[in-house]
Amino acid sequence: MPLLALVGPQPSREYDGGRYAAVLVHQGTPVSTATFNVFGPIAQLNMIATAVPHRQKGHASVLLSDVESVLAGCGVERVLVQPRGSDLGLWGGRWGYRALLPEEAVERHKEVPVAYYDCGILEKELGQLVGKGAAGGAEGVGKGQRAAQRLVSR
């Protein structure tokens, strides 16, 4: 069973939001990680990566689902991502993010410091995740959710 560990918040030099990392551990080995910033009701996922020998096994999907569940449980309403080129299909298809219209992107730029101005912004509403457990039956997530709630709600 995977284990989700959250670390943070770390003061961020370029942002006012809290900066966090999540690590998915499978059979005692860290296999995937994600970094994200939280700005009250909006989170920005900066990076998600899986170690090469562990790719194509669904670890990133489990990690993303767990992070989204934890964030939703902490009152985050939406997650923003800025994928590049070939990753757009994965985020928009399998993971359920939608591309923002240009006027929506302008509004998000006003609400949070968006990292890249040369690529689109995708967004996922987390309202439907509130009160649901993490995907994949990850062990230790309940503790992670409580810890994340303490970290995010400051």
Z-matrix of the N, CA and C atoms (Angstrom, degrees):
N
C 1 1.453
C 2 1.530 1 109.20
N 3 1.319 2 117.57 1 138.45
C 4 1.462 3 121.07 2 178.58
C 5 1.526 4 111.28 3 -72.84
N 6 1.277 5 115.28 4 158.69
C 7 1.457 6 122.49 5 176.88
C 8 1.520 7 107.84 6 -128.08
N 9 1.312 8 116.87 7 130.86
C 10 1.458 9 122.49 8 178.69
C 11 1.514 10 108.32 9 -102.02
N 12 1.316 11 116.66 10 124.50
C 13 1.462 12 121.34 11 177.02
C 14 1.516 13 108.25 12 -118.93
N 15 1.330 14 116.72 13 132.32
C 16 1.463 15 121.23 14 178.63
C 17 1.514 16 109.51 15 -112.28
N 18 1.312 17 115.88 16 138.03
C 19 1.449 18 120.96 17 174.16
C 20 1.509 19 108.97 18 -126.59
N 21 1.317 20 115.92 19 144.15
C 22 1.451 21 120.12 20 178.55
C 23 1.500 22 108.95 21 145.69
N 24 1.284 23 122.85 22 -174.73
C 25 1.461 24 121.43 23 -9.92
C 26 1.523 25 110.89 24 -80.00
N 27 1.264 26 115.34 25 150.85
C 28 1.452 27 121.45 26 173.53
C 29 1.522 28 107.60 27 -110.64
N 30 1.330 29 117.41 28 136.54
C 31 1.465 30 117.51 29 176.31
C 32 1.523 31 109.02 30 -59.23
N 33 1.283 32 115.34 31 138.42
C 34 1.442 33 120.25 32 -177.63
C 35 1.514 34 109.36 33 -108.91
N 36 1.291 35 117.41 34 130.70
C 37 1.458 36 120.53 35 -178.50
C 38 1.517 37 112.50 36 -71.82
N 39 1.345 38 115.86 37 -38.68
C 40 1.456 39 117.68 38 -175.00
C 41 1.518 40 114.40 39 -95.11
N 42 1.341 41 117.56 40 -8.61
C 43 1.452 42 120.66 41 -177.28
C 44 1.519 43 110.50 42 -131.27
N 45 1.321 44 116.40 43 158.79
C 46 1.456 45 121.51 44 174.44
C 47 1.520 46 111.87 45 -89.45
N 48 1.321 47 117.81 46 -13.97
C 49 1.461 48 121.68 47 -177.84
C 50 1.513 49 111.79 48 -79.64
N 51 1.335 50 115.98 49 165.37
C 52 1.453 51 120.18 50 175.27
C 53 1.515 52 109.94 51 -75.73
N 54 1.315 53 116.45 52 144.04
C 55 1.464 54 121.89 53 -178.75
C 56 1.528 55 107.79 54 -110.94
N 57 1.327 56 116.72 55 129.42
C 58 1.458 57 122.44 56 -173.56
C 59 1.521 58 111.41 57 -131.26
N 60 1.321 59 115.10 58 162.40
C 61 1.459 60 121.92 59 172.40
C 62 1.519 61 108.25 60 -135.53
N 63 1.315 62 115.93 61 146.53
C 64 1.462 63 122.35 62 174.68
C 65 1.520 64 107.31 63 -126.54
N 66 1.316 65 115.44 64 139.85
C 67 1.463 66 121.05 65 -179.99
C 68 1.519 67 107.91 66 -125.97
N 69 1.326 68 116.82 67 131.22
C 70 1.451 69 121.76 68 175.36
C 71 1.525 70 107.97 69 -99.66
N 72 1.325 71 115.43 70 121.04
C 73 1.466 72 122.06 71 -179.54
C 74 1.520 73 108.00 72 -107.46
N 75 1.327 74 116.31 73 128.97
C 76 1.466 75 121.77 74 179.30
C 77 1.529 76 108.34 75 -125.08
N 78 1.318 77 115.94 76 122.04
C 79 1.465 78 122.24 77 -178.69
C 80 1.528 79 111.40 78 52.24
N 81 1.331 80 115.53 79 42.98
C 82 1.464 81 121.47 80 176.43
C 83 1.511 82 115.81 81 80.96
N 84 1.329 83 117.62 82 1.55
C 85 1.465 84 121.45 83 -177.57
C 86 1.513 85 110.28 84 -118.04
N 87 1.347 86 118.29 85 128.36
C 88 1.470 87 119.85 86 173.31
C 89 1.536 88 108.33 87 -64.15
N 90 1.332 89 116.74 88 125.79
C 91 1.462 90 119.88 89 -177.27
C 92 1.527 91 113.41 90 -116.72
N 93 1.332 92 117.39 91 -31.25
C 94 1.469 93 120.77 92 -179.77
C 95 1.512 94 109.42 93 -140.76
N 96 1.314 95 115.04 94 153.65
C 97 1.459 96 120.41 95 177.33
C 98 1.520 97 109.55 96 -142.81
N 99 1.309 98 114.93 97 154.44
C 100 1.460 99 121.52 98 176.05
C 101 1.519 100 107.98 99 -140.84
N 102 1.314 101 116.32 100 145.77
C 103 1.462 102 120.99 101 172.91
C 104 1.518 103 107.87 102 -122.22
N 105 1.325 104 115.23 103 144.23
C 106 1.458 105 119.51 104 -177.76
C 107 1.515 106 110.18 105 -155.91
N 108 1.320 107 115.05 106 157.13
C 109 1.460 108 123.82 107 175.58
C 110 1.514 109 107.95 108 -112.40
N 111 1.315 110 116.77 109 146.85
C 112 1.459 111 121.18 110 178.19
C 113 1.525 112 108.19 111 -121.06
N 114 1.328 113 114.61 112 126.65
C 115 1.456 114 122.74 113 178.98
C 116 1.523 115 107.88 114 -122.62
N 117 1.332 116 117.30 115 73.23
C 118 1.461 117 120.31 116 -177.70
C 119 1.514 118 110.78 117 63.92
N 120 1.349 119 117.93 118 -115.85
C 121 1.461 120 120.45 119 -176.55
C 122 1.535 121 114.91 120 -80.77
N 123 1.332 122 117.33 121 -1.29
C 124 1.467 123 121.38 122 -177.88
C 125 1.523 124 109.29 123 -123.14
N 126 1.335 125 115.54 124 133.59
C 127 1.463 126 120.83 125 173.11
C 128 1.522 127 108.00 126 -117.09
N 129 1.305 128 115.17 127 149.14
C 130 1.462 129 121.19 128 177.95
C 131 1.525 130 107.50 129 -121.61
N 132 1.328 131 115.92 130 115.33
C 133 1.459 132 121.13 131 177.99
C 134 1.521 133 107.59 132 -82.57
N 135 1.316 134 115.82 133 118.33
C 136 1.465 135 120.34 134 -176.08
C 137 1.518 136 113.24 135 -89.46
N 138 1.340 137 115.91 136 -35.78
C 139 1.459 138 119.24 137 -173.80
C 140 1.521 139 109.04 138 -159.49
N 141 1.318 140 115.38 139 142.74
C 142 1.460 141 121.84 140 168.55
C 143 1.524 142 105.64 141 -138.26
N 144 1.327 143 116.49 142 132.05
C 145 1.459 144 120.41 143 -176.15
C 146 1.522 145 109.71 144 -146.02
N 147 1.323 146 115.28 145 149.31
C 148 1.460 147 122.24 146 177.13
C 149 1.523 148 108.53 147 -125.43
N 150 1.322 149 116.35 148 136.86
C 151 1.463 150 121.11 149 178.07
C 152 1.533 151 109.19 150 -58.77
N 153 1.317 152 116.23 151 141.20
C 154 1.465 153 122.17 152 -173.21
C 155 1.528 154 113.28 153 -50.61
N 156 1.328 155 121.04 154 -47.75
C 157 1.472 156 118.26 155 -177.15
C 158 1.533 157 113.92 156 -67.67
N 159 1.322 158 117.40 157 -11.17
C 160 1.466 159 121.23 158 -176.32
C 161 1.526 160 113.30 159 -109.17
N 162 1.325 161 117.43 160 7.18
C 163 1.463 162 120.69 161 -179.10
C 164 1.518 163 111.64 162 -74.08
N 165 1.337 164 114.87 163 160.50
C 166 1.465 165 123.36 164 177.95
C 167 1.524 166 112.55 165 65.26
N 168 1.341 167 116.60 166 27.14
C 169 1.464 168 121.26 167 179.02
C 170 1.528 169 111.66 168 -122.37
N 171 1.343 170 117.00 169 5.36
C 172 1.459 171 120.81 170 177.04
C 173 1.516 172 115.39 171 87.76
N 174 1.333 173 117.66 172 5.24
C 175 1.464 174 119.92 173 -177.60
C 176 1.532 175 112.41 174 -63.07
N 177 1.318 176 117.63 175 -42.94
C 178 1.471 177 119.98 176 179.99
C 179 1.520 178 110.69 177 -63.38
N 180 1.324 179 117.17 178 -38.23
C 181 1.470 180 120.45 179 178.38
C 182 1.524 181 111.14 180 -64.03
N 183 1.334 182 116.98 181 -43.07
C 184 1.465 183 120.84 182 178.23
C 185 1.524 184 109.78 183 -63.72
N 186 1.330 185 116.66 184 -45.84
C 187 1.467 186 120.13 185 -179.55
C 188 1.521 187 110.76 186 -61.25
N 189 1.314 188 117.42 187 -46.84
C 190 1.462 189 120.62 188 -179.37
C 191 1.523 190 110.64 189 -60.74
N 192 1.312 191 117.03 190 -45.10
C 193 1.462 192 120.98 191 179.32
C 194 1.535 193 111.15 192 -61.00
N 195 1.317 194 116.80 193 -42.95
C 196 1.465 195 120.41 194 178.77
C 197 1.525 196 111.53 195 -64.95
N 198 1.325 197 116.69 196 -44.05
C 199 1.475 198 120.11 197 178.80
C 200 1.527 199 109.86 198 -61.99
N 201 1.319 200 117.45 199 -44.10
C 202 1.466 201 120.67 200 178.83
C 203 1.533 202 110.77 201 -61.40
N 204 1.327 203 117.62 202 -41.46
C 205 1.466 204 120.86 203 179.42
C 206 1.519 205 111.65 204 -64.84
N 207 1.318 206 116.61 205 -42.99
C 208 1.460 207 120.68 206 178.14
C 209 1.523 208 110.12 207 -62.83
N 210 1.321 209 116.81 208 -46.20
C 211 1.467 210 120.37 209 -179.91
C 212 1.523 211 111.14 210 -62.13
N 213 1.326 212 117.27 211 -44.05
C 214 1.467 213 120.73 212 179.07
C 215 1.525 214 109.99 213 -60.63
N 216 1.317 215 117.38 214 -41.62
C 217 1.456 216 121.54 215 178.43
C 218 1.524 217 113.19 216 -65.46
N 219 1.313 218 116.07 217 -19.93
C 220 1.467 219 121.45 218 179.08
C 221 1.524 220 112.25 219 -96.24
N 222 1.330 221 117.14 220 4.69
C 223 1.454 222 120.10 221 176.87
C 224 1.516 223 115.25 222 95.49
N 225 1.328 224 118.13 223 3.76
C 226 1.459 225 120.11 224 176.28
C 227 1.525 226 107.47 225 -73.42
N 228 1.326 227 116.22 226 131.09
C 229 1.462 228 121.65 227 -175.40
C 230 1.524 229 114.02 228 -94.49
N 231 1.333 230 117.03 229 -27.96
C 232 1.465 231 119.41 230 -177.70
C 233 1.520 232 109.61 231 -151.51
N 234 1.338 233 113.82 232 153.36
C 235 1.460 234 121.52 233 176.81
C 236 1.522 235 107.74 234 -119.82
N 237 1.314 236 115.76 235 135.63
C 238 1.462 237 122.38 236 176.69
C 239 1.518 238 109.32 237 -107.92
N 240 1.323 239 116.51 238 142.39
C 241 1.463 240 122.32 239 171.98
C 242 1.511 241 108.25 240 -136.36
N 243 1.321 242 115.33 241 155.70
C 244 1.459 243 121.05 242 176.75
C 245 1.524 244 109.17 243 -129.73
N 246 1.328 245 116.60 244 74.53
C 247 1.464 246 119.21 245 -178.61
C 248 1.523 247 111.52 246 -72.53
N 249 1.288 248 114.38 247 156.42
C 250 1.458 249 120.83 248 177.81
C 251 1.529 250 110.53 249 -102.13
N 252 1.297 251 117.10 250 144.48
C 253 1.458 252 126.59 251 171.30
C 254 1.510 253 118.22 252 28.79
N 255 1.329 254 115.98 253 -101.66
C 256 1.460 255 121.56 254 -171.15
C 257 1.520 256 113.56 255 -65.93
N 258 1.313 257 119.00 256 -16.19
C 259 1.466 258 121.77 257 -179.62
C 260 1.526 259 113.11 258 -82.70
N 261 1.318 260 118.38 259 -10.60
C 262 1.459 261 120.78 260 -176.40
C 263 1.524 262 112.38 261 -58.44
N 264 1.317 263 117.63 262 -41.73
C 265 1.457 264 121.44 263 -179.26
C 266 1.519 265 112.73 264 -63.41
N 267 1.311 266 117.00 265 -39.17
C 268 1.461 267 121.51 266 179.05
C 269 1.523 268 110.98 267 -64.31
N 270 1.326 269 116.16 268 -47.87
C 271 1.466 270 120.24 269 -178.81
C 272 1.519 271 111.14 270 -67.78
N 273 1.332 272 116.81 271 -43.99
C 274 1.457 273 120.46 272 -177.34
C 275 1.513 274 113.70 273 -76.71
N 276 1.315 275 116.95 274 -29.37
C 277 1.457 276 120.95 275 -178.50
C 278 1.513 277 112.44 276 -91.11
N 279 1.303 278 115.92 277 -83.01
C 280 1.463 279 121.96 278 -172.88
C 281 1.523 280 113.13 279 -61.11
N 282 1.324 281 117.79 280 -38.44
C 283 1.460 282 119.91 281 -172.31
C 284 1.524 283 113.93 282 -96.19
N 285 1.335 284 118.79 283 -4.09
C 286 1.457 285 122.21 284 169.65
C 287 1.518 286 117.30 285 78.08
N 288 1.309 287 118.11 286 22.82
C 289 1.466 288 120.92 287 175.95
C 290 1.517 289 108.68 288 -88.66
N 291 1.320 290 116.52 289 151.67
C 292 1.467 291 120.37 290 178.79
C 293 1.521 292 109.49 291 -122.89
N 294 1.330 293 114.67 292 146.74
C 295 1.461 294 120.32 293 178.69
C 296 1.520 295 109.36 294 -71.56
N 297 1.313 296 116.08 295 136.07
C 298 1.457 297 120.45 296 176.51
C 299 1.518 298 110.17 297 -77.90
N 300 1.303 299 115.36 298 144.59
C 301 1.461 300 120.39 299 171.94
C 302 1.527 301 107.61 300 -69.38
N 303 1.344 302 117.82 301 157.43
C 304 1.470 303 119.37 302 -177.71
C 305 1.528 304 113.75 303 -53.47
N 306 1.351 305 117.12 304 -40.60
C 307 1.466 306 118.44 305 -179.06
C 308 1.534 307 111.72 306 -70.09
N 309 1.334 308 117.40 307 -30.92
C 310 1.462 309 120.51 308 175.53
C 311 1.531 310 110.55 309 -68.96
N 312 1.334 311 116.06 310 -38.98
C 313 1.463 312 120.47 311 178.67
C 314 1.529 313 110.58 312 -62.38
N 315 1.313 314 116.77 313 -40.05
C 316 1.467 315 120.62 314 177.34
C 317 1.524 316 110.23 315 -60.15
N 318 1.326 317 116.83 316 -42.63
C 319 1.471 318 120.93 317 178.61
C 320 1.527 319 111.24 318 -64.14
N 321 1.331 320 118.16 319 -42.05
C 322 1.468 321 120.82 320 179.54
C 323 1.521 322 110.96 321 -64.66
N 324 1.334 323 116.43 322 -36.19
C 325 1.472 324 119.83 323 176.83
C 326 1.527 325 110.56 324 -61.36
N 327 1.311 326 117.39 325 -30.72
C 328 1.466 327 121.11 326 178.20
C 329 1.523 328 111.54 327 -76.06
N 330 1.341 329 116.87 328 -30.32
C 331 1.466 330 121.89 329 -175.18
C 332 1.523 331 113.35 330 -84.65
N 333 1.316 332 117.31 331 -37.74
C 334 1.464 333 121.81 332 -178.07
C 335 1.522 334 109.16 333 -140.03
N 336 1.322 335 116.45 334 153.51
C 337 1.471 336 118.80 335 176.58
C 338 1.520 337 110.28 336 -75.18
N 339 1.313 338 117.07 337 102.14
C 340 1.455 339 122.32 338 -179.16
C 341 1.526 340 107.80 339 -79.26
N 342 1.319 341 115.86 340 132.03
C 343 1.459 342 121.63 341 -170.53
C 344 1.521 343 114.42 342 -67.06
N 345 1.325 344 117.60 343 -45.61
C 346 1.463 345 120.53 344 -173.15
C 347 1.517 346 110.45 345 -118.54
N 348 1.310 347 115.39 346 132.87
C 349 1.458 348 119.66 347 178.23
C 350 1.521 349 111.27 348 -99.43
N 351 1.337 350 117.39 349 -3.81
C 352 1.458 351 120.48 350 -176.37
C 353 1.523 352 113.53 351 -102.57
N 354 1.329 353 117.51 352 12.86
C 355 1.460 354 120.06 353 175.49
C 356 1.525 355 109.26 354 -145.69
N 357 1.326 356 115.85 355 163.15
C 358 1.450 357 120.94 356 -176.49
C 359 1.518 358 113.23 357 -71.04
N 360 1.303 359 114.75 358 168.06
C 361 1.458 360 121.96 359 177.61
C 362 1.522 361 107.81 360 -116.58
N 363 1.314 362 115.99 361 131.66
C 364 1.454 363 121.81 362 174.33
C 365 1.512 364 108.29 363 -111.47
N 366 1.323 365 115.90 364 152.59
C 367 1.454 366 121.08 365 -174.10
C 368 1.519 367 110.11 366 -140.42
N 369 1.327 368 114.84 367 148.07
C 370 1.464 369 120.30 368 173.70
C 371 1.514 370 108.56 369 -133.18
N 372 1.325 371 116.36 370 127.83
C 373 1.461 372 122.56 371 175.41
C 374 1.528 373 107.73 372 -78.29
N 375 1.323 374 117.25 373 133.54
C 376 1.455 375 121.08 374 -176.56
C 377 1.521 376 113.88 375 -101.71
N 378 1.309 377 118.97 376 1.06
C 379 1.458 378 122.03 377 -175.85
C 380 1.508 379 114.30 378 -52.16
N 381 1.343 380 117.58 379 -37.63
C 382 1.459 381 120.61 380 -178.17
C 383 1.524 382 112.40 381 -72.04
N 384 1.335 383 118.23 382 -12.39
C 385 1.460 384 121.04 383 -178.10
C 386 1.521 385 113.21 384 -90.36
N 387 1.331 386 118.46 385 -13.88
C 388 1.454 387 121.39 386 -175.58
C 389 1.517 388 109.68 387 -59.93
N 390 1.335 389 115.09 388 130.22
C 391 1.455 390 121.44 389 177.73
C 392 1.516 391 114.50 390 84.58
N 393 1.331 392 117.73 391 -4.49
C 394 1.460 393 120.16 392 178.26
C 395 1.516 394 108.92 393 -95.86
N 396 1.307 395 115.97 394 149.01
C 397 1.461 396 121.07 395 177.11
C 398 1.511 397 110.13 396 -74.65
N 399 1.305 398 114.87 397 173.67
C 400 1.451 399 120.36 398 179.08
C 401 1.523 400 109.96 399 -73.45
N 402 1.315 401 115.10 400 154.96
C 403 1.463 402 120.65 401 -179.78
C 404 1.518 403 110.52 402 -76.73
N 405 1.307 404 114.66 403 160.75
C 406 1.454 405 119.61 404 172.34
C 407 1.508 406 114.35 405 76.54
N 408 1.329 407 119.19 406 3.94
C 409 1.450 408 120.45 407 178.38
C 410 1.507 409 113.46 408 61.85
N 411 1.314 410 117.94 409 33.74
C 412 1.458 411 120.85 410 -176.85
C 413 1.520 412 110.87 411 -63.54
N 414 1.311 413 115.49 412 128.78
C 415 1.459 414 119.43 413 178.93
C 416 1.524 415 109.61 414 -76.31
N 417 1.294 416 116.65 415 148.82
C 418 1.451 417 120.85 416 177.34
C 419 1.509 418 114.25 417 82.31
N 420 1.320 419 118.67 418 -1.19
C 421 1.455 420 119.72 419 -176.32
C 422 1.520 421 111.29 420 -70.24
N 423 1.328 422 117.98 421 -34.72
C 424 1.461 423 119.68 422 178.16
C 425 1.518 424 111.38 423 -55.81
N 426 1.324 425 116.37 424 -45.44
C 427 1.460 426 120.35 425 176.63
C 428 1.522 427 110.42 426 -64.16
N 429 1.343 428 115.65 427 -40.67
C 430 1.459 429 119.73 428 179.18
C 431 1.513 430 111.82 429 -63.03
N 432 1.349 431 116.59 430 -38.54
C 433 1.456 432 120.23 431 179.28
C 434 1.523 433 110.36 432 -64.26
N 435 1.327 434 116.36 433 -43.93
C 436 1.470 435 118.62 434 179.42
C 437 1.528 436 110.88 435 -64.63
N 438 1.324 437 116.29 436 -42.08
C 439 1.463 438 119.68 437 179.06
C 440 1.523 439 110.69 438 -64.34
N 441 1.333 440 116.04 439 -43.18
C 442 1.456 441 119.61 440 -179.97
C 443 1.523 442 110.60 441 -64.56
N 444 1.332 443 116.95 442 -38.00
C 445 1.449 444 119.69 443 179.47
C 446 1.526 445 110.19 444 -61.23
N 447 1.324 446 116.09 445 -42.22
C 448 1.473 447 119.25 446 177.62
C 449 1.521 448 110.14 447 -63.87
N 450 1.342 449 116.75 448 -38.82
C 451 1.459 450 120.15 449 -177.22
C 452 1.525 451 112.20 450 -72.31
N 453 1.345 452 115.91 451 -44.29
C 454 1.457 453 119.77 452 -174.41
C 455 1.509 454 112.16 453 -75.14
N 456 1.322 455 117.50 454 -38.27
C 457 1.468 456 119.15 455 -176.60
C 458 1.522 457 110.12 456 -88.02
N 459 1.291 458 114.25 457 81.91
C 460 1.472 459 119.17 458 179.02
C 461 1.491 460 109.78 459 -121.73
